[in-house]
Amino acid sequence: MFGMVRPCRHRLGESLTAQWMAHLCGLCLALRGDHGQLARIVTNYDGLLVSVLTEAQTGLATGASSGVGRRTAGPCPLRGMRTASVAHGEGARLAAAV
């Protein structure tokens, strides 16, 4: 990962770290879906912040439903071949466009 913004994992706690990773995986999947497999190499924390802020502003983290939010993704080598809940929707797609 590259970029200026870095998560402080020892201060985030387990819940916020899981949310951060959900946005990271969602950004990677949105990049693949919108721009192709090769675009995944530009996944970075700076673009990820757009997804986090978009979700915070729309209230999706608090449970408001507008057809977006989280979904379960399949196994990924970067997650140790585990499935995960990932962010998807307009926030992840906006971050992928950035």
Phi, psi and omega in degrees: 000146177225169180130174183272326183272129178230139176285145176260085190298329180285346178255342183289321186089170186293317183294312181290328176295320178296320178294319179299315179293327177297321178289322179298313179294322178297320177296315180299316180291324178293321176299316179296315183292321184270329189232000177101165184300320183294334181293343181296340181289347179266010176300125180213166183290331180294316176293327179298326180299328177297317178297316180297313182291324177296316179295321180295321182285329180274350177082015181292331180291336181269000174109000176295136185249124174224028178086005178230173180145253183237151172216165179266125179261156179287181181297146180222137179300328180286343175256017182071034180059033176254153172281164181204157171278125183235152177285141174212165182118203187293325179296315179292321179291323176295318178297322178293327179287330179290000000 
